[in-house]
Amino acid sequence: MSRAKPFAAVRPSLMIISAVPWQTATSDCSCSNPGAAASSPGCALPEKPEISFSLAAFLVVYSPHYSYYSVSTGKLAYQDGDFPWHEEFDRNYGSPLEVATDHGNGTFRRRFQHVTVELNCRTGEADYHWAPRDPQPLAHLKSDDEKLIECHPTADSTAILTDAFSNSHATVTLAAGRTCVSEPLVITGVQNLTVTLEAEAEIQAKRGSQLFGKLLSLESVSGVTIQGGAPSAHHVGGPPPDPYALSATELARPTLKMWREDYSNPSLYNHSGHRHALSLHGCSEVTLRNLRLTGSGGDGVYVERVTAAMFDSLTVDTNLRQGMSVIAAQGLVVVDSVFAFTRGTPPMAGIDFVSPTTRLSFAFRF
């Protein structure tokens, strides 16, 4: 157990005390010595220091082992009862990224996740240099039962997608060109839900998450449609010169994307063939249209106990185990879809019909 070195900054109406390990204690100006404020001209401060200075001093000496913060605007810090709440207390400064550094002349600086704090304990001034914050996903209500989701590729959209997808008799649209990064999503028991991914929209598995798992699971739902919007004009074209390659239109479909290369790396994940992009279990009347499902650590589409489903214009490529596994289905129709480049772990089929009793009807594109 490391010893703790006390640090105290004393000002009129202000006392900040923190016990921090030796290796994290870096400040040693005259203002850190209790009682020095009265004897050192260089430490003179206004009678009522601003809240920004007191918070900066706290952040500079903050330690996860023990920290105490108290501030009062009255003359007697422990007796006057004037302890109002300030908006600065609610700001998210983030965790410290380094110990405080001494820049001389009573100036100390420390970086946090969201801000760099600079404190001058001789002048009583403090500066906060905020890092640009990643914009958060937004949900716009177009009507009582219709939402437009605007995701940002650096933000976690799990919560906002889960909330949007959990409502029956609803319409959800993911804005064009947006990437929604998410942990596994599970839709259970929903009825009559339509989800549209506009052109170039993408639901992307959160990279590095140890929860995966399936990217999107539909369980005991009915009347659910997940579809992609029309591609941009520059993605529309004829068949590729190579008959075994995917066309521009097939590649440009709105996408459910995972990270196959990560899931097949034993230093990152335990082996599994069940990290599916889309899993359907106990569902009826499900439509998948104009989507790309790629890069899963299992199957692009996994189907079990599904009735009356239509899969139309799907690109299911570059998955680890199967393009699509059909365990049990009745009235499943697959139209104008491509299952390609499955490789990684057996059986590596484009489509694998697991049960001999499965009832299927097909229309293939050749």
Beta strands, then each sheet from edge to edge (+ up, - down):
strand 1: 4-11
strand 2: 14-21
strand 3: 67-71
strand 4: 101-102
strand 5: 107-111
strand 6: 115-120
strand 7: 125-130
strand 8: 138-143
strand 9: 146-150
strand 10: 170-174
strand 11: 179-182
strand 12: 185-188
strand 13: 191-197
strand 14: 202-205
strand 15: 216-219
strand 16: 222-228
strand 17: 255-257
strand 18: 278-281
strand 19: 287-294
strand 20: 299-317
strand 21: 322-335
strand 22: 338-340
strand 23: 351-353
strand 24: 359-363
sheet 1: 1+ 2- 3+
sheet 2: 4+ 5- 6+ 7-
sheet 3: 8+ 9- 10- 13- 16- 19- 17- 14- 11-
sheet 4: 8+ 9- 10- 13- 16- 19- 20- 18- 15- 12-
sheet 5: 8+ 9- 10- 13- 16- 19- 20- 21- 23-
sheet 6: 8+ 9- 10- 13- 16- 19- 20- 22-
sheet 7: 8+ 9- 10- 13- 16- 19- 20- 21- 24-
end
